[in-house]
Amino acid sequence: MKSMKANLKNLLTIIGILVVINIISHFFFKRIDLTADQRYTLSETSLNIIKEVKEPLYVDVFLEGNFPGEFKKLQTETRQLLEEFKAYNSNIVFDFVNPLEDGNETETMQQFIDRGLTPINVTLDDKGKQTQEVVFPWAVVTYGNKSTKVPLLKNMMGASTAEKVVSSVQHLEYAFANGFNTVAKSKEKKVAIIKGNGEMHELLIADFLKSVRENYYIGPFTLDSVATSPQNTIKALKKYDLAIIAKPTETFTDEEKQVLDQFVINGGKTLWLIDQVTMEMDSLYTETGSNLAYPRDLNLNDMFFKYGIRIKPDLIKDLQASPIALATGKQGSATQYTQFPWLYSPAIFPEIQNPIVSNLDMIKFEFANPIELLKNDIKKTVLLTSSKYSKAVGTPIEVSLDMVGEQPDPKEFAQNTGYIPTAVLLEGKFNSVYQNRVLPFEDNTFSATGKSTKMIVISDGDVVKNQLDKNYQPLELGYDKWTNKMYANKEFMMNCVNYLLDDNGLINIRSKEVDLPLLDQEKVYENYTQSQIITVGLPIVILSLFGIAFTFLRKRKYGK
């Protein structure tokens, strides 16, 4: 009787302790991340974003089905991250879906492609036996009547599937936080696309504009009104937060420069995509296959000089180059194309740890110019450079497609220092180019020294250019239809915009490093039988021995 009372008392005590712990945990929520790289610890930025989610936010993840172990790892990491988001906000509802479970593979794939959710073919390699599987590495986030797609797998040319998965896992928190921010947060910032000086046609930057429009208000802003009403033009431009100048080809007047200068001085952000040399790939596809490259005068040199940089009217030749496809003969009615490295098209791989470029794949440039850094008080960060084996070539110079047949001399490139800057971030309080100078037009609001701001200068306008399909519809930025390669131009350009306009630190999540240990496949195959014995056979043997010993001892004790 005493024993029963004692047991009951202990039981009630345990129940009471559990109730108290649950009550305390309700008021003091805390999750502990025991991973060495704090993989599942959400940043303050992510937490602030999901705090704004006041009604159900649905996440459909299409990583379900039969695919290799690397994608199982991506699936697991995605699930665990979403569980972490849900732990902080129960309004986040996620579901893993197999798009091919209905069996109609062709129709399903076409529907996904039409939505921009391109599937990929993955090779399953099991001890030398290879099979093909289709994977949809995408998620769709829906909140109210707004939805956006979230890429789960980063494209990396030349990387193995395992390496792509590691890079993608590092990118997951940013990808989902950005998706949540897109659908849950109302647009606030305004982006002006500067027009009036022969900038790139909107059709050629359509995919970029479409992506920017998801998070920001965007509209064209012509500088033509400067000639008649410059003061009103300055006043109108100051209402925007970011001005994008995409590959102007006509000279800026001093009045137009003053408008842009005062926009910068008053804290406006700017993204410059400048070609300092007149040269286009289309001009080479002629009977001669050549054209003259010569300096382009945009009348912006003094402005950039004042801000702390100089874009040289040279062309960069780089042995680490993107290929071009050229017709090399005919077979019946089908033209045969061969890919050749094109040294005037540097394939730039980001090497610095900056949230704008970290964890990015190759970025394709075309007829890029060197950027020289000058000494002043502005903080300068070189975001992108050409490779070690690159050099600057002066202009004017004849550029010909015949050079694809030439064998470049590595020694000629080795003599140069290489690493030529092609994209630079400038931050600080800029001084006006018209400081201590006569103003092109009278402006009572003119300021010689400005507010703290930032700008990015890229010495190639084609970085933001998308190709067109046979129906003259824009393709995705970064996709080269002639070589069927996908570059990271779109991600780089969107990172530039987000960094310049980002007030909540979302872009900084991209610096997160996750360490995923990878299996050495060769060692696995080499010790396959031994590994099976250790991982499968040994536990069975130990369990059997334990069972035999337990049975023997039990019989010995109770057999008498």
Backbone torsions as a table, in degrees:
resi	resn	phi	psi	omega
1	MET	NA	-44.7	177.7
2	LYS	-62.4	-37.6	-180.0
3	SER	-63.7	-41.9	179.7
4	MET	-64.7	-41.6	178.3
5	LYS	-63.1	-39.8	179.6
6	ALA	-65.6	-42.3	179.0
7	ASN	-64.2	-42.2	179.2
8	LEU	-63.8	-40.9	179.0
9	LYS	-62.9	-43.6	178.4
10	ASN	-62.5	-41.2	-179.9
11	LEU	-62.7	-46.3	179.2
12	LEU	-64.0	-36.9	177.8
13	THR	-62.6	-45.1	179.6
14	ILE	-62.5	-44.4	179.2
15	ILE	-61.5	-42.2	178.7
16	GLY	-62.0	-41.9	178.8
17	ILE	-63.0	-43.0	-179.9
18	LEU	-63.6	-40.2	178.8
19	VAL	-63.2	-45.8	179.3
20	VAL	-60.9	-43.5	179.7
21	ILE	-61.3	-41.9	179.7
22	ASN	-65.7	-39.1	178.7
23	ILE	-64.6	-44.4	-179.7
24	ILE	-64.2	-42.8	-177.7
25	SER	-65.8	-25.2	177.9
26	HIS	-66.3	-34.0	-178.6
27	PHE	-94.4	-22.6	-177.9
28	PHE	-124.7	83.3	-177.5
29	PHE	-79.6	129.1	179.3
30	LYS	-152.0	130.9	175.0
31	ARG	-116.1	139.6	-176.6
32	ILE	-111.3	123.9	178.7
33	ASP	-99.6	112.5	-176.8
34	LEU	-95.0	2.9	178.7
35	THR	-74.1	147.2	-177.0
36	ALA	-65.0	-35.3	-178.1
37	ASP	-95.8	11.0	179.4
38	GLN	52.2	46.3	-173.9
39	ARG	-61.4	-35.2	-173.6
40	TYR	-104.7	14.7	176.2
41	THR	-90.8	111.6	-179.2
42	LEU	-73.5	142.2	179.2
43	SER	-72.6	161.4	177.7
44	GLU	-59.5	-35.4	179.6
45	THR	-61.5	-47.4	179.2
46	SER	-60.8	-42.6	-179.1
47	LEU	-64.9	-38.5	178.6
48	ASN	-66.3	-35.3	-179.9
49	ILE	-67.2	-46.8	-176.2
50	ILE	-75.8	-14.4	174.0
51	LYS	-63.6	-27.2	-178.4
52	GLU	-78.6	-9.0	-178.2
53	VAL	-81.8	106.5	-174.8
54	LYS	-104.7	-7.7	177.9
55	GLU	-138.5	169.0	-174.0
56	PRO	-54.6	129.5	175.1
57	LEU	-114.5	117.8	-172.2
58	TYR	-98.8	134.3	178.0
59	VAL	-122.3	113.9	175.2
60	ASP	-100.4	116.2	-178.9
61	VAL	-106.4	126.8	-175.0
62	PHE	-97.7	23.9	177.4
63	LEU	-93.7	71.0	178.0
64	GLU	-142.1	137.3	-179.8
65	GLY	136.3	-162.3	-177.8
66	ASN	-95.8	106.0	177.5
67	PHE	-147.6	167.9	-172.4
68	PRO	-65.1	168.5	-176.5
69	GLY	-57.6	-34.3	179.8
70	GLU	-60.4	-40.0	-179.8
71	PHE	-76.3	-26.4	171.8
72	LYS	-62.3	-38.4	177.6
73	LYS	-64.6	-43.3	177.8
74	LEU	-63.5	-40.2	177.8
75	GLN	-61.5	-45.8	-179.1
76	THR	-63.2	-45.9	-179.3
77	GLU	-64.4	-37.2	178.7
78	THR	-65.7	-44.4	-180.0
79	ARG	-62.3	-44.6	-177.9
80	GLN	-66.6	-36.4	177.8
81	LEU	-66.8	-43.1	179.2
82	LEU	-66.1	-35.4	174.9
83	GLU	-62.7	-35.3	177.6
84	GLU	-67.0	-41.6	175.9
85	PHE	-61.8	-44.3	-177.5
86	LYS	-65.7	-32.1	179.5
87	ALA	-62.5	-30.6	-179.3
88	TYR	-91.9	-20.0	177.6
89	ASN	-150.6	108.6	-176.2
90	SER	-68.3	-9.9	177.6
91	ASN	-72.8	-12.1	178.3
92	ILE	-85.0	114.5	-176.6
93	VAL	-116.6	123.2	-178.9
94	PHE	-125.1	153.6	-179.1
95	ASP	-145.9	137.4	177.0
96	PHE	-97.7	125.8	-172.2
97	VAL	-122.1	140.2	172.5
98	ASN	-97.1	107.5	-176.0
99	PRO	-64.2	-21.8	-173.6
100	LEU	-102.0	13.1	-175.7
101	GLU	-71.3	-19.8	178.5
102	ASP	-81.1	-8.8	174.9
103	GLY	88.8	-15.0	-179.2
104	ASN	-89.6	78.6	-171.2
105	GLU	-66.0	-45.4	-175.9
106	THR	-62.4	-48.1	-179.0
107	GLU	-65.6	-41.3	-180.0
108	THR	-63.0	-45.3	-179.9
109	MET	-60.1	-41.3	-179.3
110	GLN	-66.3	-38.4	178.0
111	GLN	-63.1	-41.2	179.3
112	PHE	-67.8	-41.1	178.9
113	ILE	-62.2	-41.3	179.1
114	ASP	-62.1	-28.5	179.2
115	ARG	-88.6	0.7	-179.4
116	GLY	83.2	13.0	179.7
117	LEU	-102.8	74.7	-172.6
118	THR	-70.5	123.5	176.3
119	PRO	-76.7	165.4	177.9
120	ILE	-128.8	150.6	175.6
121	ASN	-92.8	130.1	-178.2
122	VAL	-118.9	136.8	177.8
123	THR	-92.6	122.2	174.8
124	LEU	-90.8	122.4	-177.5
125	ASP	-118.5	105.5	-179.7
126	ASP	-117.4	98.0	-179.4
127	LYS	53.4	45.7	175.8
128	GLY	92.1	-14.2	178.5
129	LYS	-90.8	120.4	-174.4
130	GLN	-110.2	135.7	174.2
131	THR	-135.2	158.3	-177.9
132	GLN	-106.0	135.3	176.0
133	GLU	-132.2	149.2	177.9
134	VAL	-98.1	131.1	-179.3
135	VAL	-125.1	139.9	177.4
136	PHE	-111.3	87.8	-176.4
137	PRO	-82.2	63.4	-175.9
138	TRP	-138.4	158.0	169.5
139	ALA	-135.4	151.2	176.9
140	VAL	-121.4	125.6	-179.1
141	VAL	-104.1	128.6	-177.8
142	THR	-128.0	131.4	179.3
143	TYR	-142.1	109.7	-175.2
144	GLY	66.4	-126.5	179.1
145	ASN	-101.3	13.7	179.5
146	LYS	-112.3	142.2	176.8
147	SER	-145.5	155.5	177.9
148	THR	-149.4	155.0	179.6
149	LYS	-94.9	148.5	-179.7
150	VAL	-123.9	115.3	177.3
151	PRO	-75.3	131.6	-178.8
152	LEU	-100.8	-19.2	-178.8
153	LEU	-119.7	123.0	178.9
154	LYS	-82.9	136.5	177.0
155	ASN	-79.0	128.3	178.2
156	MET	-139.8	110.4	-177.9
157	MET	-65.8	130.8	175.9
158	GLY	82.9	-4.2	-178.3
159	ALA	-90.1	150.7	175.6
160	SER	-74.8	165.6	179.0
161	THR	-59.4	-40.7	179.8
162	ALA	-61.5	-42.1	179.5
163	GLU	-66.4	-37.9	177.6
164	LYS	-64.0	-39.4	-179.2
165	VAL	-65.5	-42.4	178.2
166	VAL	-59.3	-47.2	179.2
167	SER	-63.3	-37.3	-178.3
168	SER	-69.3	-38.9	179.4
169	VAL	-62.8	-38.1	176.6
170	GLN	-63.0	-25.5	-174.1
171	HIS	-93.4	-10.1	-169.3
172	LEU	-61.1	-47.8	-177.0
173	GLU	-61.0	-43.3	178.5
174	TYR	-63.3	-42.6	-177.5
175	ALA	-60.4	-46.4	-178.9
176	PHE	-74.2	-40.8	179.0
177	ALA	-61.2	-39.9	178.3
178	ASN	-66.6	-40.6	176.9
179	GLY	-63.6	-44.3	177.4
180	PHE	-61.7	-41.3	-179.5
181	ASN	-64.4	-37.2	-178.6
182	THR	-64.4	-44.1	-175.1
183	VAL	-88.0	-25.3	-173.3
184	ALA	-96.8	-21.8	-175.3
185	LYS	-104.7	136.4	177.7
186	SER	-73.3	149.2	178.1
187	LYS	-65.4	141.0	178.6
188	GLU	-130.4	-48.2	-173.7
189	LYS	-78.9	151.8	-178.9
190	LYS	-117.6	134.5	-178.5
191	VAL	-116.9	129.3	178.3
192	ALA	-104.7	127.6	173.5
193	ILE	-96.8	106.2	-173.2
194	ILE	-68.6	132.6	179.5
195	LYS	-127.8	164.7	173.8
196	GLY	113.0	-6.8	-179.3
197	ASN	-128.5	39.0	176.7
198	GLY	69.9	31.9	179.0
199	GLU	-67.8	169.2	-176.2
200	MET	-62.3	140.2	-179.7
201	HIS	-62.5	144.7	-176.3
202	GLU	-59.4	-30.1	179.5
203	LEU	-65.0	-28.8	-178.0
204	LEU	-85.1	-8.7	174.5
205	ILE	-125.7	24.1	-173.3
206	ALA	-63.5	-42.2	-177.6
207	ASP	-67.0	-37.9	176.6
208	PHE	-64.2	-45.8	179.7
209	LEU	-62.8	-38.3	178.8
210	LYS	-62.2	-40.9	-179.7
211	SER	-69.2	-41.3	179.3
212	VAL	-63.8	-36.9	-176.0
213	ARG	-65.6	-20.1	-179.8
214	GLU	-64.6	-30.3	-174.7
215	ASN	-117.2	-16.9	-173.4
216	TYR	-136.2	154.3	169.1
217	TYR	-72.4	140.5	-175.4
218	ILE	-143.1	143.4	179.9
219	GLY	-164.2	155.3	177.5
220	PRO	-73.0	146.4	177.4
221	PHE	-135.4	108.2	-178.3
222	THR	-87.9	142.4	178.2
223	LEU	-93.6	7.6	-179.0
224	ASP	-62.1	-30.7	-177.1
225	SER	-70.8	-10.4	179.7
226	VAL	-60.2	-35.1	-176.6
227	ALA	-63.4	-31.4	-176.0
228	THR	-106.3	-32.3	-176.7
229	SER	-145.4	72.6	-175.3
230	PRO	-64.7	-37.2	-178.9
231	GLN	-63.5	-42.1	178.7
232	ASN	-67.3	-32.8	179.0
233	THR	-65.6	-43.4	177.0
234	ILE	-60.6	-45.0	-178.2
235	LYS	-61.5	-40.6	-178.9
236	ALA	-70.2	-40.2	-177.7
237	LEU	-69.0	-30.6	-179.7
238	LYS	-65.1	-14.4	178.6
239	LYS	-76.7	-13.5	179.4
240	TYR	-93.2	156.3	179.4
241	ASP	-96.7	-28.0	-177.3
242	LEU	-141.0	136.4	173.9
243	ALA	-115.9	128.7	178.2
244	ILE	-110.5	122.5	179.6
245	ILE	-112.1	101.1	-170.4
246	ALA	-102.9	98.9	172.5
247	LYS	54.2	63.6	173.7
248	PRO	-68.3	146.3	-179.8
249	THR	-120.8	-6.3	-179.7
250	GLU	-115.0	150.5	-175.7
251	THR	-64.5	136.5	174.7
252	PHE	-82.6	136.6	174.2
253	THR	-76.5	163.0	178.2
254	ASP	-62.6	-33.9	178.6
255	GLU	-66.4	-42.3	177.7
256	GLU	-64.5	-39.4	177.7
257	LYS	-62.7	-39.2	179.4
258	GLN	-63.6	-37.9	178.0
259	VAL	-62.6	-48.4	179.5
260	LEU	-65.6	-39.2	179.7
261	ASP	-61.7	-44.7	-179.0
262	GLN	-72.1	-26.5	172.8
263	PHE	-62.9	-43.5	178.4
264	VAL	-66.4	-47.1	-176.3
265	ILE	-61.6	-30.9	-179.8
266	ASN	-89.2	16.2	172.9
267	GLY	97.0	3.1	179.0
268	GLY	-70.5	141.5	177.2
269	LYS	-88.4	147.1	-179.7
270	THR	-135.1	143.8	174.6
271	LEU	-124.0	109.2	-176.2
272	TRP	-100.7	128.1	171.9
273	LEU	-122.0	99.5	-166.1
274	ILE	-118.0	129.1	170.1
275	ASP	-103.4	113.8	-178.0
276	GLN	-91.0	-0.9	178.6
277	VAL	-129.5	135.7	177.5
278	THR	-82.1	107.4	178.8
279	MET	-166.8	131.3	179.7
280	GLU	-131.3	145.9	177.4
281	MET	-63.0	-37.6	-178.8
282	ASP	-59.9	-30.1	-178.2
283	SER	-71.4	-12.1	179.4
284	LEU	-89.7	-19.1	-178.1
285	TYR	-84.8	63.1	178.7
286	THR	-125.3	-177.0	-179.7
287	GLU	-63.2	-37.3	-178.9
288	THR	-80.6	-25.7	-179.0
289	GLY	68.9	22.2	-178.8
290	SER	-147.1	164.2	177.6
291	ASN	-162.0	163.0	-178.1
292	LEU	-93.5	125.7	173.9
293	ALA	-95.2	127.3	-177.5
294	TYR	-142.5	158.0	-176.1
295	PRO	-60.5	145.1	177.4
296	ARG	-110.1	127.7	-179.2
297	ASP	-98.5	106.9	178.3
298	LEU	-100.0	-2.7	-178.2
299	ASN	62.2	33.2	179.1
300	LEU	-113.1	-1.7	-173.9
301	ASN	-59.2	-43.8	-177.6
302	ASP	-67.7	-32.5	178.4
303	MET	-66.9	-48.8	179.1
304	PHE	-64.5	-37.0	179.0
305	PHE	-61.1	-41.3	179.2
306	LYS	-66.8	-34.1	-179.3
307	TYR	-77.9	-17.7	174.3
308	GLY	116.3	14.5	177.5
309	ILE	-140.4	167.3	172.9
310	ARG	-141.7	127.7	176.2
311	ILE	-95.2	114.1	-175.4
312	LYS	-79.3	143.7	178.4
313	PRO	-81.1	51.4	178.3
314	ASP	-118.1	166.8	174.9
315	LEU	-112.1	143.7	179.3
316	ILE	-95.7	126.4	171.8
317	LYS	-106.8	132.0	-172.9
318	ASP	-137.5	130.0	176.9
319	LEU	-68.1	-24.8	173.7
320	GLN	-87.5	84.0	-167.9
321	ALA	-120.5	155.9	173.9
322	SER	-79.9	148.4	179.7
323	PRO	-83.9	157.3	169.1
324	ILE	-122.8	153.5	-179.8
325	ALA	-104.3	124.5	-179.4
326	LEU	-123.9	144.5	177.3
327	ALA	-69.9	127.1	-177.3
328	THR	-117.7	2.1	179.8
329	GLY	160.2	179.2	-179.0
330	LYS	-129.2	144.9	175.1
331	GLN	-129.2	99.3	-172.6
332	GLY	69.4	-127.5	179.8
333	SER	-96.6	-3.0	-177.6
334	ALA	-97.0	125.3	177.9
335	THR	-76.2	135.8	179.3
336	GLN	-94.5	130.7	-179.5
337	TYR	-115.3	141.6	177.8
338	THR	-126.9	141.3	-180.0
339	GLN	-91.1	133.5	178.0
340	PHE	-127.7	143.9	172.9
341	PRO	-65.9	134.5	-178.7
342	TRP	-113.8	104.7	-169.7
343	LEU	-65.1	-19.3	177.8
344	TYR	-85.6	7.3	178.7
345	SER	-124.0	76.9	-177.8
346	PRO	-59.1	133.8	172.0
347	ALA	-98.4	101.7	-169.1
348	ILE	-96.5	127.2	177.8
349	PHE	-107.2	118.1	-178.6
350	PRO	-60.8	134.7	-177.2
351	GLU	-121.0	-4.1	-179.4
352	ILE	-100.9	156.5	177.5
353	GLN	-93.5	87.7	177.0
354	ASN	-134.5	138.5	-175.9
355	PRO	-57.4	-21.8	179.9
356	ILE	-71.2	-36.4	-172.0
357	VAL	-121.7	-5.9	-177.7
358	SER	-65.1	142.0	176.5
359	ASN	65.1	28.4	177.2
360	LEU	-101.4	152.3	175.9
361	ASP	-88.1	-171.5	-179.2
362	MET	-57.1	141.0	176.7
363	ILE	-117.4	129.4	-175.8
364	LYS	-91.1	125.6	173.1
365	PHE	-110.2	163.5	179.9
366	GLU	-147.0	115.1	-177.4
367	PHE	54.7	54.5	-179.6
368	ALA	-79.5	157.0	-179.5
369	ASN	-115.3	151.0	177.2
370	PRO	-72.6	144.1	174.2
371	ILE	-111.9	125.2	178.9
372	GLU	-101.0	132.3	178.7
373	LEU	-90.2	131.5	-179.7
374	LEU	-109.7	158.0	-177.0
375	LYS	-83.8	122.6	168.3
376	ASN	-162.4	-168.5	-174.0
377	ASP	-84.9	0.1	-178.6
378	ILE	-80.1	134.4	176.1
379	LYS	-75.3	127.6	-177.2
380	LYS	-120.6	131.6	177.5
381	THR	-124.9	117.7	178.1
382	VAL	-77.5	116.3	-177.3
383	LEU	-86.7	-40.7	-176.5
384	LEU	-136.8	142.4	173.8
385	THR	-137.2	159.7	172.4
386	SER	-69.5	176.9	-177.3
387	SER	-78.0	176.3	178.2
388	LYS	-61.1	-35.1	-177.8
389	TYR	-98.7	69.3	178.5
390	SER	-141.1	160.8	178.7
391	LYS	-152.6	160.5	177.2
392	ALA	-96.8	136.1	179.7
393	VAL	-114.9	126.6	-178.6
394	GLY	-69.5	157.2	177.1
395	THR	-123.2	156.9	6.2
396	PRO	-72.3	149.3	179.4
397	ILE	-154.8	145.8	176.9
398	GLU	-82.2	131.0	177.1
399	VAL	-112.1	127.6	-175.9
400	SER	-132.5	145.9	176.2
401	LEU	-67.7	-16.1	-179.9
402	ASP	-63.9	-18.6	-177.1
403	MET	-67.1	-16.0	179.1
404	VAL	-66.0	-22.3	179.3
405	GLY	-88.0	-6.6	-179.2
406	GLU	-83.8	147.9	177.0
407	GLN	-96.6	107.6	-177.4
408	PRO	-67.2	145.7	179.6
409	ASP	-90.2	111.3	-179.4
410	PRO	-57.6	-31.5	-179.8
411	LYS	-63.3	-35.4	179.8
412	GLU	-62.5	-37.2	179.4
413	PHE	-81.4	-31.6	-179.3
414	ALA	-66.4	-24.4	-179.9
415	GLN	-70.0	-18.8	179.3
416	ASN	-92.9	160.5	-178.8
417	THR	-77.5	-22.1	-178.8
418	GLY	66.6	-159.6	178.9
419	TYR	48.7	54.9	-178.0
420	ILE	-84.8	124.0	-179.0
421	PRO	-62.0	135.6	176.6
422	THR	-126.4	-10.9	176.4
423	ALA	-148.1	128.7	-174.6
424	VAL	-134.1	135.9	173.6
425	LEU	-98.1	128.0	178.3
426	LEU	-118.0	130.7	-177.7
427	GLU	-136.3	138.0	177.4
428	GLY	145.2	-163.7	177.3
429	LYS	-99.5	109.1	-175.6
430	PHE	-81.6	150.8	172.2
431	ASN	-98.7	140.5	-177.4
432	SER	-65.6	142.5	175.6
433	VAL	-64.7	-20.0	-179.5
434	TYR	-101.4	18.2	174.7
435	GLN	-64.2	127.2	-178.6
436	ASN	60.9	29.6	177.0
437	ARG	-130.8	160.2	176.6
438	VAL	-71.4	129.6	-178.1
439	LEU	-74.5	140.7	176.1
440	PRO	-60.2	-33.3	173.9
441	PHE	-144.4	154.5	-176.8
442	GLU	-71.2	132.4	-178.9
443	ASP	-144.3	111.3	-177.9
444	ASN	-68.8	-18.7	-178.4
445	THR	-97.7	8.9	-175.8
446	PHE	-59.6	135.5	176.3
447	SER	-124.4	134.5	-179.8
448	ALA	-85.6	-32.9	178.8
449	THR	-122.9	134.7	-168.8
450	GLY	-106.4	-174.8	174.7
451	LYS	-78.9	162.8	177.7
452	SER	-66.7	130.7	-178.7
453	THR	-153.2	-172.4	179.8
454	LYS	-151.7	154.2	178.1
455	MET	-146.5	156.6	174.4
456	ILE	-122.5	130.2	178.7
457	VAL	-115.1	124.5	178.8
458	ILE	-119.4	127.8	-173.6
459	SER	-90.0	45.1	175.6
460	ASP	-167.3	118.7	179.7
461	GLY	-76.0	-22.6	-176.3
462	ASP	-74.9	-7.7	176.9
463	VAL	-59.5	-30.8	-176.6
464	VAL	-98.8	4.4	-174.7
465	LYS	-87.7	126.8	173.8
466	ASN	-98.4	150.1	176.7
467	GLN	-81.8	167.7	179.8
468	LEU	-115.4	147.2	177.1
469	ASP	-82.9	-173.3	-175.5
470	LYS	-66.2	-18.9	177.2
471	ASN	-98.3	13.8	178.9
472	TYR	61.5	34.3	173.1
473	GLN	-101.3	142.7	-176.4
474	PRO	-67.3	135.8	172.5
475	LEU	-89.9	171.3	-179.6
476	GLU	-66.0	136.3	179.5
477	LEU	-60.0	129.5	-179.2
478	GLY	103.1	-17.1	-180.0
479	TYR	-87.4	127.9	177.0
480	ASP	-104.5	107.1	-175.1
481	LYS	-69.6	-20.7	-177.2
482	TRP	-79.6	-31.1	-179.5
483	THR	-113.0	-3.3	180.0
484	ASN	57.7	39.0	177.8
485	LYS	-113.0	148.6	179.5
486	MET	-115.4	120.4	179.3
487	TYR	-103.6	169.0	-174.5
488	ALA	-93.3	24.9	-177.9
489	ASN	-59.2	-41.9	-177.1
490	LYS	-65.7	-45.9	-179.8
491	GLU	-63.7	-39.4	178.8
492	PHE	-63.9	-46.8	-178.3
493	MET	-64.6	-40.3	179.3
494	MET	-68.5	-35.1	175.8
495	ASN	-63.4	-38.6	177.7
496	CYS	-60.8	-48.2	-179.3
497	VAL	-63.3	-46.4	-178.1
498	ASN	-63.9	-37.9	179.3
499	TYR	-66.0	-43.8	-177.9
500	LEU	-67.0	-31.0	-176.2
501	LEU	-106.5	-3.6	-172.1
502	ASP	-76.8	115.9	176.9
503	ASP	-103.3	-14.4	-176.2
504	ASN	-104.2	7.3	174.9
505	GLY	76.3	16.5	-178.3
506	LEU	-58.6	-40.4	-176.8
507	ILE	-63.9	-26.1	-177.6
508	ASN	-69.3	-17.9	177.8
509	ILE	-62.8	-24.7	-177.3
510	ARG	-65.9	-15.7	-179.9
511	SER	-81.4	-4.4	-177.7
512	LYS	-64.3	131.9	179.7
513	GLU	-108.9	127.8	178.0
514	VAL	-120.2	130.4	-177.8
515	ASP	-104.1	104.1	178.0
516	LEU	-104.5	115.9	178.0
517	PRO	-68.0	135.0	-178.5
518	LEU	-108.0	143.2	176.7
519	LEU	-74.9	140.9	172.5
520	ASP	-84.2	103.8	-174.3
521	GLN	-60.2	-38.1	-179.0
522	GLU	-62.1	-43.7	179.1
523	LYS	-66.5	-36.0	179.0
524	VAL	-62.4	-47.8	-179.5
525	TYR	-66.9	-36.7	-178.3
526	GLU	-65.0	-38.2	-177.3
527	ASN	-112.4	33.3	-173.5
528	TYR	-60.3	-50.6	-178.2
529	THR	-64.4	-43.9	179.5
530	GLN	-62.0	-40.9	-180.0
531	SER	-64.8	-39.6	178.6
532	GLN	-62.5	-41.9	-179.6
533	ILE	-62.9	-43.4	-177.0
534	ILE	-70.5	-43.6	-173.6
535	THR	-84.5	-27.5	-177.7
536	VAL	-111.0	-50.9	-174.9
537	GLY	-70.4	-45.0	-176.1
538	LEU	-60.3	-45.4	177.5
539	PRO	-59.6	-35.8	179.7
540	ILE	-67.3	-42.1	179.0
541	VAL	-62.4	-46.1	179.9
542	ILE	-61.5	-43.3	179.8
543	LEU	-63.7	-39.6	179.5
544	SER	-64.9	-45.6	179.3
545	LEU	-61.9	-39.9	178.3
546	PHE	-63.5	-40.9	179.6
547	GLY	-65.0	-43.3	179.4
548	ILE	-63.4	-46.3	-179.5
549	ALA	-62.8	-41.3	-179.5
550	PHE	-64.9	-42.1	178.8
551	THR	-64.6	-42.1	-180.0
552	PHE	-62.5	-46.9	-179.4
553	LEU	-65.8	-36.5	-179.9
554	ARG	-66.3	-42.5	178.6
555	LYS	-65.7	-38.5	-178.8
556	ARG	-65.7	-35.4	-176.6
557	LYS	-80.1	-42.0	-173.3
558	TYR	-106.2	3.0	-178.0
559	GLY	-79.5	-14.5	-177.5
560	LYS	-78.9	NA	NA
